[in-house]
């Protein structure tokens, strides 16, 4: 209940004129400014119906979510806009806050740096300190504590049989059958670039590759590499490769690698180009056997922004497209996500049929939404009530994924109009089948 007469008057005016966008936007801003977060969220949602592509409304809605600690909802609202080149920097700042709330410090740091580089007035010292982006003590060295041993196997990855088979041939078999591959001059090591829409499971695949091999796994985040001191980023990158070499066989995984391997022609600062040069040198190794037994996996949603030098033989010369899951894979993902929950008789195939263009992250959101609703019923009943097919169907109908469609629109432009080298031939049949 609002205890502000001015806000009550504004709300009544909006009720009488529901299609008045400026009025509804003003009401939402006033509610947000005075801390009525749930009410502000409702008004921003209503405004979004009238102007679904308005970045100011999205920014207000995302801020309302973040201030209510609904970080996942904030990211879902922001994601379609963040994938667009030249998006308003304030959206990146809000994404940084949401990502930090989710515990993803590396991606939060990337978003924050991009936002304040484009608009210095957005600098937030408190947020920067939490992201360790302001001057601190000497940078901490990379230590062996960063080495993991993944318990995930390919059998834990639903669907994507063609992708898993490609990784077996390109990465795993040279280590599992070294004598055979040595006879043909094939070294045990190399680089593979996984690319595809957000949330399709690229990181999960990398962990599964390490688990399948029984190898060490080093997950490299941007915060592990990027440093404000000149030369420190290059040293961090070298130390990371040395860590992998000390723990071989090792899968060295770079997520969102486009932030470390962007096209040098697009860079304004010399130290950024130097980091790319260092990355290329580490991939080549100081001698022929330097990276023997080190499998370098990288993932990106935007492979077209990566410097072409990374696709030279011996580097990330092998590109593997990780598509959104098909119906069979979506059914398998749902089965995995629900396996530790009380269930009634389930028809996962029925849910899979209505979740076209959903990726693994979207499906997890569907299950989470259904579980939250079921928990409320269980609390009222005083006993666990099994999750049903109807619960998942209802949750799926309330979720509208946009990441895949937005990514497809961008990918289609590159495949059809910027594919002179043939780098995106693998995408051609998939794109044409969807458009």
C-alpha positions in Angstrom: 0.0 0.0 0.0 1.5 3.3 -1.1 1.6 6.0 1.7 2.6 8.8 -0.7 -0.3 10.9 -2.0 1.6 12.0 -5.1 2.3 8.4 -6.1 -1.3 7.4 -5.4 -2.5 10.2 -7.7 0.0 9.1 -10.4 -1.1 5.5 -10.1 -4.8 6.4 -10.4 -4.0 8.5 -13.5 -2.2 5.5 -15.0 -5.2 3.3 -14.2 -7.5 5.6 -16.0 -5.1 5.9 -19.0 -3.4 2.5 -19.2 -1.9 3.2 -22.7 -0.2 6.4 -21.8 3.4 5.4 -22.0 5.1 8.6 -20.7 2.8 8.6 -17.7 3.4 4.9 -16.9 7.2 5.4 -17.4 7.2 8.4 -15.0 5.2 6.5 -12.4 7.6 3.5 -12.6 10.6 5.9 -12.2 9.0 7.6 -9.2 8.2 4.2 -7.5 11.8 3.0 -8.1 13.3 6.2 -6.8 11.3 6.0 -3.5 12.0 2.3 -3.0 8.7 0.8 -3.9 10.5 -2.0 -5.8 7.7 -4.5 -6.3 5.3 -1.8 -7.5 8.0 -0.3 -9.7 8.6 -3.7 -11.3 4.9 -4.1 -12.0 4.8 -0.7 -13.7 7.9 -1.3 -15.8 6.4 -4.6 -16.9 3.3 -2.8 -18.0 5.3 -0.2 -19.8 7.3 -2.9 -21.5 4.2 -4.2 -23.1 3.7 -0.8 -24.7 7.3 -0.4 -25.8 9.1 -3.8 -25.7 12.3 -2.4 -27.3 12.8 0.6 -25.0 16.2 0.3 -23.3 15.3 2.9 -20.6 12.3 0.7 -19.6 14.5 -2.4 -19.6 17.1 -0.5 -17.5 14.5 0.4 -14.9 13.0 -3.1 -14.8 16.5 -4.6 -14.4 17.4 -2.2 -11.6 14.2 -3.1 -9.8 15.1 -6.8 -10.1 18.7 -6.2 -8.9 17.6 -4.2 -5.9 15.2 -7.1 -5.0 18.1 -9.6 -5.5 16.3 -11.2 -8.4 19.6 -11.3 -10.3 18.6 -14.1 -12.7 15.5 -12.2 -13.8 17.6 -9.1 -14.3 19.9 -10.9 -16.6 17.1 -12.5 -18.6 15.6 -9.0 -19.2 19.0 -7.5 -20.2 20.3 -10.4 -22.3 18.5 -9.5 -25.6 19.8 -6.0 -25.5 23.4 -6.9 -24.4 23.8 -9.0 -27.5 23.3 -5.9 -29.7 26.4 -3.9 -30.6 26.3 -0.4 -29.2 23.8 -1.1 -26.5 23.5 1.6 -23.8 26.4 1.3 -21.4 24.1 1.6 -18.4 22.6 -1.8 -19.3 26.1 -3.3 -19.1 26.6 -1.8 -15.6 23.3 -3.3 -14.4 24.4 -6.7 -15.9 27.6 -6.4 -13.9 25.7 -5.9 -10.7 23.4 -8.9 -11.5 26.3 -11.1 -12.5 28.1 -10.3 -9.3 25.0 -11.2 -7.4 25.0 -14.5 -9.2 28.6 -15.1 -8.1 30.0 -14.7 -11.7 32.8 -12.2 -10.9 34.7 -12.8 -14.2 31.8 -11.8 -16.4 30.7 -9.1 -14.1 34.2 -7.5 -14.4 34.0 -7.7 -18.2 30.6 -6.0 -18.3 31.7 -3.3 -15.8 34.9 -2.5 -17.7 33.1 -2.3 -21.0 30.4 0.0 -19.5 32.8 2.5 -17.8 35.1 2.5 -20.8 32.2 3.7 -23.0 30.7 6.0 -20.4 33.2 7.0 -17.6 30.4 8.8 -15.7 29.0 5.3 -14.8 32.1 4.5 -12.7 31.1 3.0 -9.4 34.0 2.7 -6.9 32.1 0.4 -4.6 31.2 -2.0 -7.4 34.8 -1.8 -8.8 36.2 -2.6 -5.4 34.0 -5.7 -5.1 35.2 -6.7 -8.6 38.8 -6.0 -7.5 39.2 -3.6 -10.4 40.7 -0.7 -8.3 44.4 -0.7 -7.3 45.1 -3.4 -4.8 48.2 -5.1 -3.5 50.4 -6.9 -6.0 48.4 -9.2 -8.2 48.0 -12.7 -6.7 49.8 -15.4 -8.6 47.9 -18.3 -10.2 48.2 -21.3 -7.9 47.5 -25.0 -8.3 44.3 -24.5 -6.3 42.8 -23.4 -9.6 43.2 -27.0 -10.9 40.0 -29.1 -10.8 39.2 -32.7 -11.5 35.9 -32.8 -13.2 33.4 -35.5 -12.3 31.2 -34.8 -15.3 31.3 -37.2 -18.2 29.8 -37.1 -21.7 27.0 -39.3 -20.4 26.0 -36.4 -18.2 25.6 -34.1 -21.2 22.2 -34.6 -22.8 22.1 -34.8 -26.5 24.7 -33.2 -28.7 26.1 -36.5 -29.9 27.7 -35.0 -33.0 29.5 -32.4 -31.0 30.7 -35.0 -28.4 32.0 -37.2 -31.2 33.8 -34.3 -32.8 35.5 -33.5 -29.5 36.5 -37.2 -29.0 38.2 -37.3 -32.4 39.8 -33.9 -32.2 40.9 -33.8 -28.6 40.5 -37.0 -26.6 41.6 -39.8 -28.9 45.1 -38.4 -29.5 45.7 -38.6 -25.7 43.9 -42.0 -25.3 45.7 -43.6 -28.2 49.0 -41.7 -28.5 51.0 -44.4 -30.4 48.4 -44.5 -33.2 48.3 -40.8 -33.6 52.0 -40.4 -33.3 52.4 -42.7 -36.3 50.7 -40.1 -38.4 52.5 -37.2 -36.8 49.6 -36.0 -34.7 50.5 -34.5 -31.3 48.4 -35.0 -28.2 47.2 -31.4 -27.7 45.7 -28.6 -29.6 42.9 -26.1 -29.6 39.2 -26.2 -30.3 36.8 -23.2 -30.3 33.3 -24.0 -29.2 30.8 -21.5 -30.4 27.0 -21.1 -30.4 24.2 -19.2 -28.7 24.3 -18.4 -25.0 23.3 -21.1 -22.6 23.7 -24.0 -25.0 26.1 -25.9 -22.8 29.6 -25.0 -24.0 31.1 -24.8 -20.5 29.4 -28.1 -19.5 30.9 -29.8 -22.5 34.4 -28.6 -21.6 34.1 -30.0 -18.1 32.7 -33.3 -19.6 35.7 -33.5 -21.9 38.1 -33.2 -19.0 36.1 -35.8 -17.0 36.0 -38.2 -19.9 39.7 -38.1 -20.2 40.4 -38.1 -16.4 42.5 -34.9 -17.0 43.0 -31.9 -14.9 40.7 -29.0 -15.7 41.6 -25.3 -15.4 38.6 -22.9 -15.9 40.0 -19.5 -16.8 37.9 -16.5 -16.1 38.5 -12.9 -17.3 39.3 -11.9 -13.7 42.1 -14.4 -13.7 43.8 -12.7 -16.6 42.9 -9.1 -16.9 44.7 -6.6 -14.8 44.9 -2.8 -14.8 48.7 -2.8 -14.5 50.6 -2.7 -17.8 52.1 -6.1 -18.5 50.3 -7.9 -15.7 47.6 -9.4 -17.9 50.3 -11.0 -20.2 52.1 -12.4 -17.1 48.9 -13.8 -15.8 48.1 -15.5 -19.1 51.6 -17.0 -19.3 51.3 -18.3 -15.7 47.9 -19.9 -16.6 49.5 -21.8 -19.5 52.4 -22.8 -17.2 49.8 -24.1 -14.7 48.2 -26.3 -17.3 51.6 -27.6 -18.5 52.6 -28.6 -15.0 49.3 -30.5 -14.6 49.2 -32.3 -18.0 47.2 -34.0 -19.3 45.1 -30.9 -18.8 42.0 -29.2 -20.3 42.6 -25.5 -20.3 39.2 -23.8 -20.8 38.7 -20.1 -21.7 35.1 -18.9 -21.5 34.0 -15.8 -23.4 37.4 -15.9 -25.2 36.4 -13.1 -27.5 37.3 -10.7 -24.6 40.9 -11.9 -24.7 41.2 -12.7 -28.4 39.4 -9.8 -30.1 40.4 -8.6 -33.5 43.5 -6.4 -33.1 42.3 -4.1 -35.9 39.4 -3.1 -33.7 41.6 -2.2 -30.7 42.6 1.3 -29.9 45.1 0.6 -27.1 48.5 -1.0 -27.7 48.4 -3.1 -24.4 45.2 -4.8 -25.6 46.9 -5.8 -28.8 49.9 -7.1 -26.8 47.6 -9.4 -24.8 46.4 -10.9 -28.1 50.0 -11.4 -29.2 50.8 -13.1 -25.9 47.8 -15.4 -26.3 49.0 -16.4 -29.8 52.5 -17.0 -28.6 51.3 -19.2 -25.7 49.1 -21.3 -28.1 52.2 -21.8 -30.3 54.4 -22.8 -27.3 58.1 -21.9 -26.9 59.0 -25.2 -28.6 57.3 -27.9 -30.5 56.4 -30.0 -27.4 55.6 -27.2 -25.0 51.9 -27.8 -25.1 52.0 -31.5 -25.5 49.1 -32.9 -23.5 47.5 -29.5 -23.0 44.0 -29.4 -24.6 43.0 -25.8 -25.0 39.2 -25.3 -25.2 37.6 -21.9 -25.7 34.0 -20.9 -25.9 32.3 -17.8 -27.3 28.9 -16.6 -28.4 30.6 -14.3 -31.0 33.3 -16.2 -33.0 33.2 -13.5 -35.7 34.8 -11.0 -33.4 37.9 -13.2 -32.7 41.1 -12.2 -34.4 41.5 -14.3 -37.6 45.1 -15.3 -36.5 43.6 -17.6 -33.8 42.2 -19.8 -36.6 45.6 -20.6 -38.0 46.5 -24.3 -37.9 47.9 -25.3 -34.5 45.8 -22.7 -32.7 42.0 -22.6 -32.6 42.0 -24.1 -36.1 39.1 -26.4 -35.2 35.7 -24.7 -34.8 32.9 -26.8 -33.3 29.3 -25.4 -33.4 27.3 -26.2 -30.3 23.7 -25.8 -31.4 20.6 -25.3 -29.2 19.3 -28.7 -28.1 16.8 -30.5 -30.3 13.5 -32.0 -28.9 15.2 -35.3 -27.9 18.0 -33.4 -26.1 15.6 -31.1 -24.4 13.7 -34.1 -23.1 16.9 -35.6 -21.8 17.9 -32.3 -20.2 14.6 -32.0 -18.4 15.0 -35.6 -17.2 18.4 -34.8 -15.7 17.2 -31.6 -14.1 14.3 -33.3 -12.4 16.0 -36.6 -11.4 16.5 -35.6 -7.7 13.0 -34.2 -7.2 9.7 -35.9 -6.1 8.0 -36.7 -9.4 4.6 -37.9 -10.6 4.5 -39.8 -13.8 6.2 -37.5 -16.3 6.0 -36.9 -20.0 9.2 -35.0 -20.7 8.7 -35.3 -24.5 5.5 -33.3 -24.2 7.4 -30.4 -22.5 10.2 -30.7 -25.0 7.7 -30.2 -27.9 6.6 -26.8 -26.6 10.1 -25.5 -25.7 11.5 -24.9 -29.2 14.5 -22.6 -29.1 15.0 -23.2 -25.3 18.6 -23.8 -24.3 19.8 -25.7 -21.2 19.8 -22.5 -19.1 16.2 -21.7 -20.2 15.1 -25.3 -19.3 16.6 -24.9 -15.9 14.6 -21.8 -15.4 11.4 -23.7 -16.4 12.2 -26.4 -13.8 13.0 -23.8 -11.1 9.8 -21.9 -11.8 7.8 -25.1 -11.6 9.5 -26.2 -8.4 8.9 -22.8 -6.7 5.2 -23.1 -7.5 5.1 -26.7 -6.2 6.9 -25.7 -3.0 4.2 -23.2 -2.2 1.6 -26.0 -2.6 3.6 -28.4 -0.5 4.0 -25.8 2.3 0.3 -25.3 2.4 -0.4 -29.0 2.4 2.3 -29.8 4.9 3.8 -32.6 2.7 5.8 -32.9 -0.5 3.6 -32.9 -3.5 5.2 -34.5 -6.6 6.1 -32.4 -9.6 3.9 -33.2 -12.6 4.0 -32.8 -16.3 1.3 -30.1 -16.0 3.6 -28.1 -13.7 6.4 -28.0 -16.3 4.0 -27.2 -19.1 2.6 -24.3 -17.2 6.1 -23.0 -16.3 7.3 -23.4 -19.9 4.3 -21.4 -21.3 5.3 -18.5 -18.9 8.9 -18.3 -20.2 9.8 -16.7 -23.5 13.4 -17.3 -24.4 15.0 -14.8 -26.7 18.7 -15.6 -26.6 18.6 -18.1 -29.4 16.5 -16.0 -31.7 18.7 -12.9 -31.1 21.8 -15.0 -31.7 20.3 -16.5 -34.9 19.7 -13.0 -36.3 23.3 -12.0 -35.8 24.7 -15.4 -37.0 22.5 -15.2 -40.1 24.1 -11.9 -41.2 27.6 -13.4 -41.0 26.7 -16.7 -42.6 24.9 -15.1 -45.6 26.9 -11.9 -46.1 30.4 -12.3 -44.5 31.5 -15.9 -45.2 33.9 -15.4 -48.0 36.5 -17.6 -46.2 34.0 -20.4 -45.6 34.6 -20.2 -41.8 30.8 -20.4 -41.1 29.9 -23.1 -43.6 29.0 -25.4 -40.7 26.3 -23.0 -39.7 24.8 -22.7 -43.2 22.4 -25.7 -43.2 21.3 -24.9 -39.6 20.6 -21.2 -40.3 18.7 -22.1 -43.6 16.7 -24.7 -41.7 15.5 -22.1 -39.2 14.8 -19.1 -41.5 
